[in-house]
Amino acid sequence: MAGIGGKRVRSSGTQWAAVSVGVLLASLVAVPTATAGTAAPPTTRIDQSALDWRPCEDLAPVSGTEMECATLTVPMARTTGGQRVGDLAETLQIALSRVPATGTAEHTLLVNPGGPGSAGRAWAAHTHNRMPEELREIYDVVSFDPRGMGASTPNVTCDPGYFAPVRKDSVPADAAEERALREDAEAYAAACAENTGPLLDHMRTEDTAHDMDAIRVALGLDRIDYLGYSYGSYLGTVFASLYPDSVRAVVLDSVVDPSLPWYDSNLLQSRSLDHAAVNFFDWIARHDAVYGLGTDGETVAAAFYDLRASLREAPLEDTVGPTELDGAVSVVAYSGNSWPTVAAALAARINDADSAPLLELHGNYGDDADSDPGFGGYLAVQCTDAPWPRDWDTWNRDARQVHADAPFLGWHNIWYNAPCASWSSESDPWFKVGDGPDEHPAYDGDALVVHATEDGATPIAGAYSLRERLPGSALVIEDGGITHGVALTGNACVDETVVAYLRDGVLPERGADAPDVTCEARPEPAPRDAPGTEAAQVDRLGPIGLETSR
């Protein structure tokens, strides 16, 4: 799912508002067309080579770290395999953020936190704060709101009312309920087309990769470093393929399988999310003295699904029904730190009929009207990155099978992506890297791939697939890790490898078989029985994203 089945979660206190100040004009020349595996990569000419960095007016400091902001004007239309060049007179603005190095900047790290559909500017500060001082001294950290997102304009806009509670149960009881859910998905897709306009034709991952090279040129750099989490791993893979000479170091964390188009990867992701839920239920069972939901995972799971069924009949305060529950608890597949908070909320409702913690959980992690830009942006990318089935029989067959295999979010994930079945903008072939027919040449320079084995959002198989396709890469795994997003989050073994690579360009030796480095997972979370204890914060979309630090 590099954005597969889930919803927007608000993190920190960051506000996403109007566009940041400063404008850099980009030339509106067309980039050269490219045929997969043959032609030279496209180039972007920039008329000016200095961004107007000023204090951010719409971004609050992150843990005391302030950012500078600027904007970059780029062509709306980018070439994609020689197609859909469009009107080169149309432009859009990319909103940027930066935290300068504390010493003399030797390198610049461009960061993307995932999505697609996530505004990313706060991640300049998040990443700077996570770095050890030896990296802060030598790195400017730059992030951006991808085209159509956050403070970048124009925005993707669809229908905020789509998320009004209580929503229809995502697990249809019969054909009539399934038809109603399908009609909702079709109406949302139509609203995106009506309210967003031409931008929807230019939201592919490849479009954003071209914007990234425009950012590099605007910064006056020959090469740039890149750190991409989740969907950002696929974005980085595409960027490095298109612009191999623009890259110095590449870290790709919590990997989206580059060989699988979104429809197929979403079906696999649903099974991975279910596996993560099983791990969560087993953890609750190991702490039955605290939560009282059962001494084995199957009993805990049964209690959860009984709660879900009861919310279909009697939603909590006209706010949380079964679909809202799905959205709120899906956070457990992303962040192990969320487990105590979610478990306490479930126990409070199931054991004591106390709804307040579950309502608070929905408020922290659930969808509402503010989710519309992110969800619409997610769809705008995914629905056009690759073809989707147009016949509902295919969706129906696969939905029923994935629900049987993975009931935790199987149907929920189907409906999250269902607007793609009737999306108005055309899709292009999936951008696949490799040396096979119809594949784009893979980046052959050094790259570091990082992944946790029990990550629910992105199955571990994707990391092995990416390593195989990037001949200069090394794979570091967190064996037993349960959190989506590993690099610079506190695992000393992983972080030492990442820091050495960014600082010195030194990769672990690549062996005949993967992984190249195996790091022991951090301890699992301790139980917590205080429902009001501060929750872990997660920023994710669709549901690909990443845990953030406060």
Summary of the structure (lengths in Angstrom):
residues: 550
radius of gyration: 22.1
end to end distance: 25.1
largest distance: 65.8
contacts: 2115
relative contact order: 0.17
helix: 41%
strand: 15%
